[in-house]
Amino acid sequence: MEKILMGFAAALAIGLTALATAWVQSKIGSAGAGALAEKPELAATIIILVAIPETMVILGFVVAAMILFGV
């Protein structure tokens, strides 16, 4: 039973962060497309802003690994 709960907790750690990241990136992406239409020189900034939320998924993966491996 304990392994099942640990697996469920690890799945939640990755799943919830992935859903939150997808939602945030959709908002940033649509706003970025509008900004690029008016100011094409903002391309590098928008790429960085889209990439920043990916760290949430990476941290969720780290937490899931810590849960599964008992660190």
PyMOL Python script that loads the backbone (N, CA, C, O; Angstrom):
from pymol import cmd

cmd.read_pdbstr("""\
ATOM      1  N   MET A   1       0.816  -1.193   0.000  1.00  0.00           N
ATOM      2  CA  MET A   1       0.000   0.000   0.000  1.00  0.00           C
ATOM      3  C   MET A   1       0.864   1.262   0.000  1.00  0.00           C
ATOM      4  O   MET A   1       0.527   2.263  -0.633  1.00  0.00           O
ATOM      5  N   GLU A   2       1.981   1.193   0.722  1.00  0.00           N
ATOM      6  CA  GLU A   2       2.859   2.363   0.797  1.00  0.00           C
ATOM      7  C   GLU A   2       3.447   2.711  -0.574  1.00  0.00           C
ATOM      8  O   GLU A   2       3.572   3.887  -0.915  1.00  0.00           O
ATOM      9  N   LYS A   3       3.808   1.691  -1.358  1.00  0.00           N
ATOM     10  CA  LYS A   3       4.372   1.950  -2.684  1.00  0.00           C
ATOM     11  C   LYS A   3       3.342   2.562  -3.617  1.00  0.00           C
ATOM     12  O   LYS A   3       3.679   3.381  -4.472  1.00  0.00           O
ATOM     13  N   ILE A   4       2.091   2.166  -3.455  1.00  0.00           N
ATOM     14  CA  ILE A   4       1.032   2.741  -4.278  1.00  0.00           C
ATOM     15  C   ILE A   4       0.868   4.221  -3.967  1.00  0.00           C
ATOM     16  O   ILE A   4       0.735   5.039  -4.877  1.00  0.00           O
ATOM     17  N   LEU A   5       0.877   4.565  -2.688  1.00  0.00           N
ATOM     18  CA  LEU A   5       0.743   5.971  -2.306  1.00  0.00           C
ATOM     19  C   LEU A   5       1.946   6.790  -2.753  1.00  0.00           C
ATOM     20  O   LEU A   5       1.795   7.942  -3.159  1.00  0.00           O
ATOM     21  N   MET A   6       3.127   6.210  -2.684  1.00  0.00           N
ATOM     22  CA  MET A   6       4.320   6.924  -3.152  1.00  0.00           C
ATOM     23  C   MET A   6       4.252   7.150  -4.659  1.00  0.00           C
ATOM     24  O   MET A   6       4.618   8.220  -5.145  1.00  0.00           O
ATOM     25  N   GLY A   7       3.788   6.155  -5.392  1.00  0.00           N
ATOM     26  CA  GLY A   7       3.628   6.316  -6.837  1.00  0.00           C
ATOM     27  C   GLY A   7       2.587   7.365  -7.180  1.00  0.00           C
ATOM     28  O   GLY A   7       2.773   8.154  -8.106  1.00  0.00           O
ATOM     29  N   PHE A   8       1.491   7.373  -6.433  1.00  0.00           N
ATOM     30  CA  PHE A   8       0.450   8.376  -6.644  1.00  0.00           C
ATOM     31  C   PHE A   8       0.971   9.776  -6.329  1.00  0.00           C
ATOM     32  O   PHE A   8       0.677  10.724  -7.057  1.00  0.00           O
ATOM     33  N   ALA A   9       1.734   9.910  -5.263  1.00  0.00           N
ATOM     34  CA  ALA A   9       2.304  11.215  -4.907  1.00  0.00           C
ATOM     35  C   ALA A   9       3.285  11.691  -5.970  1.00  0.00           C
ATOM     36  O   ALA A   9       3.313  12.875  -6.305  1.00  0.00           O
ATOM     37  N   ALA A  10       4.090  10.773  -6.502  1.00  0.00           N
ATOM     38  CA  ALA A  10       5.033  11.143  -7.556  1.00  0.00           C
ATOM     39  C   ALA A  10       4.292  11.544  -8.826  1.00  0.00           C
ATOM     40  O   ALA A  10       4.692  12.488  -9.506  1.00  0.00           O
ATOM     41  N   ALA A  11       3.212  10.832  -9.150  1.00  0.00           N
ATOM     42  CA  ALA A  11       2.415  11.182 -10.325  1.00  0.00           C
ATOM     43  C   ALA A  11       1.779  12.559 -10.163  1.00  0.00           C
ATOM     44  O   ALA A  11       1.718  13.337 -11.116  1.00  0.00           O
ATOM     45  N   LEU A  12       1.309  12.855  -8.965  1.00  0.00           N
ATOM     46  CA  LEU A  12       0.745  14.183  -8.710  1.00  0.00           C
ATOM     47  C   LEU A  12       1.808  15.271  -8.815  1.00  0.00           C
ATOM     48  O   LEU A  12       1.541  16.362  -9.319  1.00  0.00           O
ATOM     49  N   ALA A  13       3.013  14.970  -8.337  1.00  0.00           N
ATOM     50  CA  ALA A  13       4.087  15.969  -8.388  1.00  0.00           C
ATOM     51  C   ALA A  13       4.416  16.350  -9.828  1.00  0.00           C
ATOM     52  O   ALA A  13       4.683  17.517 -10.115  1.00  0.00           O
ATOM     53  N   ILE A  14       4.397  15.393 -10.716  1.00  0.00           N
ATOM     54  CA  ILE A  14       4.692  15.707 -12.116  1.00  0.00           C
ATOM     55  C   ILE A  14       3.442  16.208 -12.832  1.00  0.00           C
ATOM     56  O   ILE A  14       3.501  17.186 -13.577  1.00  0.00           O
ATOM     57  N   GLY A  15       2.322  15.544 -12.608  1.00  0.00           N
ATOM     58  CA  GLY A  15       1.105  15.888 -13.330  1.00  0.00           C
ATOM     59  C   GLY A  15       0.594  17.288 -13.061  1.00  0.00           C
ATOM     60  O   GLY A  15       0.239  18.011 -13.991  1.00  0.00           O
ATOM     61  N   LEU A  16       0.553  17.672 -11.811  1.00  0.00           N
ATOM     62  CA  LEU A  16       0.046  19.005 -11.482  1.00  0.00           C
ATOM     63  C   LEU A  16       0.972  20.110 -11.976  1.00  0.00           C
ATOM     64  O   LEU A  16       0.510  21.146 -12.453  1.00  0.00           O
ATOM     65  N   THR A  17       2.275  19.886 -11.862  1.00  0.00           N
ATOM     66  CA  THR A  17       3.202  20.910 -12.360  1.00  0.00           C
ATOM     67  C   THR A  17       3.140  21.005 -13.879  1.00  0.00           C
ATOM     68  O   THR A  17       3.268  22.094 -14.440  1.00  0.00           O
ATOM     69  N   ALA A  18       2.943  19.863 -14.551  1.00  0.00           N
ATOM     70  CA  ALA A  18       2.837  19.893 -16.008  1.00  0.00           C
ATOM     71  C   ALA A  18       1.569  20.621 -16.455  1.00  0.00           C
ATOM     72  O   ALA A  18       1.604  21.397 -17.410  1.00  0.00           O
ATOM     73  N   LEU A  19       0.458  20.375 -15.776  1.00  0.00           N
ATOM     74  CA  LEU A  19      -0.783  21.073 -16.119  1.00  0.00           C
ATOM     75  C   LEU A  19      -0.668  22.575 -15.870  1.00  0.00           C
ATOM     76  O   LEU A  19      -1.106  23.381 -16.692  1.00  0.00           O
ATOM     77  N   ALA A  20      -0.085  22.942 -14.751  1.00  0.00           N
ATOM     78  CA  ALA A  20       0.080  24.367 -14.443  1.00  0.00           C
ATOM     79  C   ALA A  20       1.001  25.039 -15.460  1.00  0.00           C
ATOM     80  O   ALA A  20       0.744  26.164 -15.890  1.00  0.00           O
ATOM     81  N   THR A  21       2.064  24.353 -15.837  1.00  0.00           N
ATOM     82  CA  THR A  21       2.988  24.910 -16.817  1.00  0.00           C
ATOM     83  C   THR A  21       2.317  25.076 -18.172  1.00  0.00           C
ATOM     84  O   THR A  21       2.507  26.092 -18.840  1.00  0.00           O
ATOM     85  N   ALA A  22       1.535  24.088 -18.581  1.00  0.00           N
ATOM     86  CA  ALA A  22       0.832  24.184 -19.864  1.00  0.00           C
ATOM     87  C   ALA A  22      -0.130  25.358 -19.876  1.00  0.00           C
ATOM     88  O   ALA A  22      -0.227  26.076 -20.871  1.00  0.00           O
ATOM     89  N   TRP A  23      -0.845  25.555 -18.771  1.00  0.00           N
ATOM     90  CA  TRP A  23      -1.791  26.655 -18.702  1.00  0.00           C
ATOM     91  C   TRP A  23      -1.070  28.010 -18.777  1.00  0.00           C
ATOM     92  O   TRP A  23      -1.493  28.911 -19.500  1.00  0.00           O
ATOM     93  N   VAL A  24       0.021  28.133 -18.019  1.00  0.00           N
ATOM     94  CA  VAL A  24       0.772  29.390 -18.004  1.00  0.00           C
ATOM     95  C   VAL A  24       1.415  29.657 -19.363  1.00  0.00           C
ATOM     96  O   VAL A  24       1.406  30.791 -19.841  1.00  0.00           O
ATOM     97  N   GLN A  25       1.967  28.625 -19.984  1.00  0.00           N
ATOM     98  CA  GLN A  25       2.605  28.827 -21.282  1.00  0.00           C
ATOM     99  C   GLN A  25       1.592  29.194 -22.358  1.00  0.00           C
ATOM    100  O   GLN A  25       1.923  29.923 -23.292  1.00  0.00           O
ATOM    101  N   SER A  26       0.374  28.704 -22.242  1.00  0.00           N
ATOM    102  CA  SER A  26      -0.640  29.101 -23.218  1.00  0.00           C
ATOM    103  C   SER A  26      -0.950  30.587 -23.088  1.00  0.00           C
ATOM    104  O   SER A  26      -1.122  31.284 -24.089  1.00  0.00           O
ATOM    105  N   LYS A  27      -1.020  31.063 -21.859  1.00  0.00           N
ATOM    106  CA  LYS A  27      -1.281  32.491 -21.650  1.00  0.00           C
ATOM    107  C   LYS A  27      -0.101  33.348 -22.131  1.00  0.00           C
ATOM    108  O   LYS A  27      -0.298  34.373 -22.783  1.00  0.00           O
ATOM    109  N   ILE A  28       1.110  32.925 -21.808  1.00  0.00           N
ATOM    110  CA  ILE A  28       2.299  33.669 -22.219  1.00  0.00           C
ATOM    111  C   ILE A  28       2.440  33.630 -23.739  1.00  0.00           C
ATOM    112  O   ILE A  28       2.791  34.631 -24.362  1.00  0.00           O
ATOM    113  N   GLY A  29       2.165  32.470 -24.328  1.00  0.00           N
ATOM    114  CA  GLY A  29       2.294  32.327 -25.776  1.00  0.00           C
ATOM    115  C   GLY A  29       1.335  33.215 -26.536  1.00  0.00           C
ATOM    116  O   GLY A  29       1.721  33.843 -27.522  1.00  0.00           O
ATOM    117  N   SER A  30       0.088  33.277 -26.093  1.00  0.00           N
ATOM    118  CA  SER A  30      -0.880  34.125 -26.799  1.00  0.00           C
ATOM    119  C   SER A  30      -0.546  35.607 -26.630  1.00  0.00           C
ATOM    120  O   SER A  30      -0.674  36.390 -27.571  1.00  0.00           O
ATOM    121  N   ALA A  31      -0.123  35.981 -25.439  1.00  0.00           N
ATOM    122  CA  ALA A  31       0.279  37.376 -25.232  1.00  0.00           C
ATOM    123  C   ALA A  31       1.547  37.690 -26.013  1.00  0.00           C
ATOM    124  O   ALA A  31       1.702  38.787 -26.548  1.00  0.00           O
ATOM    125  N   GLY A  32       2.450  36.719 -26.072  1.00  0.00           N
ATOM    126  CA  GLY A  32       3.687  36.918 -26.825  1.00  0.00           C
ATOM    127  C   GLY A  32       3.443  37.063 -28.311  1.00  0.00           C
ATOM    128  O   GLY A  32       4.115  37.852 -28.975  1.00  0.00           O
ATOM    129  N   ALA A  33       2.492  36.313 -28.845  1.00  0.00           N
ATOM    130  CA  ALA A  33       2.166  36.436 -30.271  1.00  0.00           C
ATOM    131  C   ALA A  33       1.637  37.824 -30.586  1.00  0.00           C
ATOM    132  O   ALA A  33       1.970  38.409 -31.616  1.00  0.00           O
ATOM    133  N   GLY A  34       0.811  38.346 -29.690  1.00  0.00           N
ATOM    134  CA  GLY A  34       0.310  39.704 -29.880  1.00  0.00           C
ATOM    135  C   GLY A  34       1.413  40.739 -29.791  1.00  0.00           C
ATOM    136  O   GLY A  34       1.430  41.705 -30.555  1.00  0.00           O
ATOM    137  N   ALA A  35       2.334  40.540 -28.860  1.00  0.00           N
ATOM    138  CA  ALA A  35       3.446  41.487 -28.716  1.00  0.00           C
ATOM    139  C   ALA A  35       4.382  41.421 -29.913  1.00  0.00           C
ATOM    140  O   ALA A  35       4.899  42.444 -30.361  1.00  0.00           O
ATOM    141  N   LEU A  36       4.601  40.209 -30.432  1.00  0.00           N
ATOM    142  CA  LEU A  36       5.485  40.073 -31.598  1.00  0.00           C
ATOM    143  C   LEU A  36       4.893  40.720 -32.840  1.00  0.00           C
ATOM    144  O   LEU A  36       5.631  41.187 -33.708  1.00  0.00           O
ATOM    145  N   ALA A  37       3.580  40.750 -32.934  1.00  0.00           N
ATOM    146  CA  ALA A  37       2.942  41.377 -34.081  1.00  0.00           C
ATOM    147  C   ALA A  37       3.229  42.877 -34.111  1.00  0.00           C
ATOM    148  O   ALA A  37       3.323  43.481 -35.180  1.00  0.00           O
ATOM    149  N   GLU A  38       3.365  43.461 -32.939  1.00  0.00           N
ATOM    150  CA  GLU A  38       3.614  44.893 -32.888  1.00  0.00           C
ATOM    151  C   GLU A  38       5.090  45.254 -32.751  1.00  0.00           C
ATOM    152  O   GLU A  38       5.536  46.269 -33.285  1.00  0.00           O
ATOM    153  N   LYS A  39       5.856  44.413 -32.027  1.00  0.00           N
ATOM    154  CA  LYS A  39       7.279  44.693 -31.815  1.00  0.00           C
ATOM    155  C   LYS A  39       8.085  43.418 -32.044  1.00  0.00           C
ATOM    156  O   LYS A  39       8.298  42.659 -31.098  1.00  0.00           O
ATOM    157  N   PRO A  40       8.537  43.161 -33.266  1.00  0.00           N
ATOM    158  CA  PRO A  40       9.287  41.931 -33.554  1.00  0.00           C
ATOM    159  C   PRO A  40      10.614  41.831 -32.798  1.00  0.00           C
ATOM    160  O   PRO A  40      11.157  40.734 -32.670  1.00  0.00           O
ATOM    161  N   GLU A  41      11.136  42.921 -32.307  1.00  0.00           N
ATOM    162  CA  GLU A  41      12.414  42.880 -31.585  1.00  0.00           C
ATOM    163  C   GLU A  41      12.294  42.249 -30.203  1.00  0.00           C
ATOM    164  O   GLU A  41      13.304  42.050 -29.529  1.00  0.00           O
ATOM    165  N   LEU A  42      11.084  41.934 -29.774  1.00  0.00           N
ATOM    166  CA  LEU A  42      10.877  41.289 -28.476  1.00  0.00           C
ATOM    167  C   LEU A  42      10.957  39.765 -28.543  1.00  0.00           C
ATOM    168  O   LEU A  42      10.632  39.095 -27.562  1.00  0.00           O
ATOM    169  N   ALA A  43      11.376  39.211 -29.659  1.00  0.00           N
ATOM    170  CA  ALA A  43      11.366  37.755 -29.842  1.00  0.00           C
ATOM    171  C   ALA A  43      12.196  37.036 -28.779  1.00  0.00           C
ATOM    172  O   ALA A  43      11.739  36.042 -28.214  1.00  0.00           O
ATOM    173  N   ALA A  44      13.396  37.517 -28.501  1.00  0.00           N
ATOM    174  CA  ALA A  44      14.264  36.841 -27.519  1.00  0.00           C
ATOM    175  C   ALA A  44      13.646  36.881 -26.123  1.00  0.00           C
ATOM    176  O   ALA A  44      13.701  35.894 -25.390  1.00  0.00           O
ATOM    177  N   THR A  45      13.071  37.993 -25.765  1.00  0.00           N
ATOM    178  CA  THR A  45      12.441  38.125 -24.452  1.00  0.00           C
ATOM    179  C   THR A  45      11.255  37.173 -24.313  1.00  0.00           C
ATOM    180  O   THR A  45      11.071  36.550 -23.268  1.00  0.00           O
ATOM    181  N   ILE A  46      10.461  37.065 -25.364  1.00  0.00           N
ATOM    182  CA  ILE A  46       9.285  36.195 -25.307  1.00  0.00           C
ATOM    183  C   ILE A  46       9.698  34.733 -25.229  1.00  0.00           C
ATOM    184  O   ILE A  46       9.064  33.949 -24.523  1.00  0.00           O
ATOM    185  N   ILE A  47      10.740  34.359 -25.936  1.00  0.00           N
ATOM    186  CA  ILE A  47      11.237  32.978 -25.855  1.00  0.00           C
ATOM    187  C   ILE A  47      11.679  32.659 -24.428  1.00  0.00           C
ATOM    188  O   ILE A  47      11.405  31.571 -23.921  1.00  0.00           O
ATOM    189  N   ILE A  48      12.349  33.589 -23.790  1.00  0.00           N
ATOM    190  CA  ILE A  48      12.780  33.385 -22.403  1.00  0.00           C
ATOM    191  C   ILE A  48      11.577  33.279 -21.475  1.00  0.00           C
ATOM    192  O   ILE A  48      11.557  32.438 -20.576  1.00  0.00           O
ATOM    193  N   LEU A  49      10.576  34.127 -21.688  1.00  0.00           N
ATOM    194  CA  LEU A  49       9.385  34.092 -20.839  1.00  0.00           C
ATOM    195  C   LEU A  49       8.592  32.796 -21.011  1.00  0.00           C
ATOM    196  O   LEU A  49       7.963  32.327 -20.062  1.00  0.00           O
ATOM    197  N   VAL A  50       8.617  32.228 -22.184  1.00  0.00           N
ATOM    198  CA  VAL A  50       7.934  30.949 -22.403  1.00  0.00           C
ATOM    199  C   VAL A  50       8.726  29.808 -21.767  1.00  0.00           C
ATOM    200  O   VAL A  50       8.138  28.832 -21.300  1.00  0.00           O
ATOM    201  N   ALA A  51      10.050  29.921 -21.744  1.00  0.00           N
ATOM    202  CA  ALA A  51      10.895  28.841 -21.218  1.00  0.00           C
ATOM    203  C   ALA A  51      10.954  28.819 -19.685  1.00  0.00           C
ATOM    204  O   ALA A  51      11.182  27.760 -19.102  1.00  0.00           O
ATOM    205  N   ILE A  52      10.758  29.933 -19.040  1.00  0.00           N
ATOM    206  CA  ILE A  52      10.880  29.995 -17.576  1.00  0.00           C
ATOM    207  C   ILE A  52       9.923  29.053 -16.844  1.00  0.00           C
ATOM    208  O   ILE A  52      10.353  28.397 -15.895  1.00  0.00           O
ATOM    209  N   PRO A  53       8.650  28.951 -17.233  1.00  0.00           N
ATOM    210  CA  PRO A  53       7.759  28.034 -16.505  1.00  0.00           C
ATOM    211  C   PRO A  53       8.151  26.563 -16.614  1.00  0.00           C
ATOM    212  O   PRO A  53       7.700  25.752 -15.805  1.00  0.00           O
ATOM    213  N   GLU A  54       8.973  26.201 -17.586  1.00  0.00           N
ATOM    214  CA  GLU A  54       9.424  24.813 -17.704  1.00  0.00           C
ATOM    215  C   GLU A  54      10.193  24.361 -16.474  1.00  0.00           C
ATOM    216  O   GLU A  54      10.278  23.163 -16.204  1.00  0.00           O
ATOM    217  N   THR A  55      10.752  25.298 -15.728  1.00  0.00           N
ATOM    218  CA  THR A  55      11.474  24.919 -14.521  1.00  0.00           C
ATOM    219  C   THR A  55      10.536  24.294 -13.492  1.00  0.00           C
ATOM    220  O   THR A  55      10.972  23.511 -12.649  1.00  0.00           O
ATOM    221  N   MET A  56       9.239  24.638 -13.559  1.00  0.00           N
ATOM    222  CA  MET A  56       8.282  24.009 -12.639  1.00  0.00           C
ATOM    223  C   MET A  56       8.191  22.511 -12.897  1.00  0.00           C
ATOM    224  O   MET A  56       8.137  21.721 -11.954  1.00  0.00           O
ATOM    225  N   VAL A  57       8.174  22.115 -14.160  1.00  0.00           N
ATOM    226  CA  VAL A  57       8.088  20.693 -14.486  1.00  0.00           C
ATOM    227  C   VAL A  57       9.372  19.984 -14.078  1.00  0.00           C
ATOM    228  O   VAL A  57       9.334  18.860 -13.578  1.00  0.00           O
ATOM    229  N   ILE A  58      10.500  20.638 -14.290  1.00  0.00           N
ATOM    230  CA  ILE A  58      11.775  20.041 -13.888  1.00  0.00           C
ATOM    231  C   ILE A  58      11.809  19.847 -12.372  1.00  0.00           C
ATOM    232  O   ILE A  58      12.243  18.800 -11.890  1.00  0.00           O
ATOM    233  N   LEU A  59      11.359  20.840 -11.628  1.00  0.00           N
ATOM    234  CA  LEU A  59      11.322  20.709 -10.175  1.00  0.00           C
ATOM    235  C   LEU A  59      10.305  19.655  -9.736  1.00  0.00           C
ATOM    236  O   LEU A  59      10.532  18.950  -8.753  1.00  0.00           O
ATOM    237  N   GLY A  60       9.197  19.543 -10.449  1.00  0.00           N
ATOM    238  CA  GLY A  60       8.238  18.486 -10.161  1.00  0.00           C
ATOM    239  C   GLY A  60       8.839  17.107 -10.389  1.00  0.00           C
ATOM    240  O   GLY A  60       8.581  16.177  -9.624  1.00  0.00           O
ATOM    241  N   PHE A  61       9.640  16.977 -11.441  1.00  0.00           N
ATOM    242  CA  PHE A  61      10.337  15.712 -11.694  1.00  0.00           C
ATOM    243  C   PHE A  61      11.329  15.400 -10.581  1.00  0.00           C
ATOM    244  O   PHE A  61      11.452  14.250 -10.157  1.00  0.00           O
ATOM    245  N   VAL A  62      12.031  16.417 -10.112  1.00  0.00           N
ATOM    246  CA  VAL A  62      12.990  16.214  -9.022  1.00  0.00           C
ATOM    247  C   VAL A  62      12.266  15.767  -7.751  1.00  0.00           C
ATOM    248  O   VAL A  62      12.731  14.864  -7.055  1.00  0.00           O
ATOM    249  N   VAL A  63      11.140  16.392  -7.453  1.00  0.00           N
ATOM    250  CA  VAL A  63      10.369  16.006  -6.274  1.00  0.00           C
ATOM    251  C   VAL A  63       9.856  14.581  -6.420  1.00  0.00           C
ATOM    252  O   VAL A  63       9.891  13.807  -5.463  1.00  0.00           O
ATOM    253  N   ALA A  64       9.377  14.227  -7.617  1.00  0.00           N
ATOM    254  CA  ALA A  64       8.893  12.859  -7.844  1.00  0.00           C
ATOM    255  C   ALA A  64      10.019  11.845  -7.675  1.00  0.00           C
ATOM    256  O   ALA A  64       9.814  10.776  -7.099  1.00  0.00           O
ATOM    257  N   ALA A  65      11.201  12.174  -8.171  1.00  0.00           N
ATOM    258  CA  ALA A  65      12.338  11.273  -8.003  1.00  0.00           C
ATOM    259  C   ALA A  65      12.706  11.131  -6.526  1.00  0.00           C
ATOM    260  O   ALA A  65      13.044  10.040  -6.065  1.00  0.00           O
ATOM    261  N   MET A  66      12.639  12.229  -5.797  1.00  0.00           N
ATOM    262  CA  MET A  66      12.937  12.165  -4.371  1.00  0.00           C
ATOM    263  C   MET A  66      11.895  11.315  -3.633  1.00  0.00           C
ATOM    264  O   MET A  66      12.238  10.580  -2.706  1.00  0.00           O
ATOM    265  N   ILE A  67      10.648  11.412  -4.034  1.00  0.00           N
ATOM    266  CA  ILE A  67       9.601  10.597  -3.408  1.00  0.00           C
ATOM    267  C   ILE A  67       9.833   9.121  -3.705  1.00  0.00           C
ATOM    268  O   ILE A  67       9.776   8.282  -2.805  1.00  0.00           O
ATOM    269  N   LEU A  68      10.095   8.809  -4.969  1.00  0.00           N
ATOM    270  CA  LEU A  68      10.229   7.399  -5.359  1.00  0.00           C
ATOM    271  C   LEU A  68      11.491   6.750  -4.823  1.00  0.00           C
ATOM    272  O   LEU A  68      11.474   5.571  -4.469  1.00  0.00           O
ATOM    273  N   PHE A  69      12.591   7.499  -4.756  1.00  0.00           N
ATOM    274  CA  PHE A  69      13.854   6.928  -4.326  1.00  0.00           C
ATOM    275  C   PHE A  69      14.121   7.150  -2.839  1.00  0.00           C
ATOM    276  O   PHE A  69      15.167   6.745  -2.332  1.00  0.00           O
ATOM    277  N   GLY A  70      13.196   7.783  -2.145  1.00  0.00           N
ATOM    278  CA  GLY A  70      13.297   7.947  -0.715  1.00  0.00           C
ATOM    279  C   GLY A  70      14.424   8.846  -0.236  1.00  0.00           C
ATOM    280  O   GLY A  70      15.029   8.599   0.807  1.00  0.00           O
ATOM    281  N   VAL A  71      14.690   9.859  -0.984  1.00  0.00           N
ATOM    282  CA  VAL A  71      15.761  10.791  -0.592  1.00  0.00           C
ATOM    283  C   VAL A  71      15.229  11.797   0.382  1.00  0.00           C
ATOM    284  O   VAL A  71      15.970  12.670   0.835  1.00  0.00           O
TER     285      VAL A  71
END
""", "prot")
cmd.dss("prot")
cmd.show_as("cartoon", "prot")
cmd.util.cbc("prot")
cmd.orient("prot")
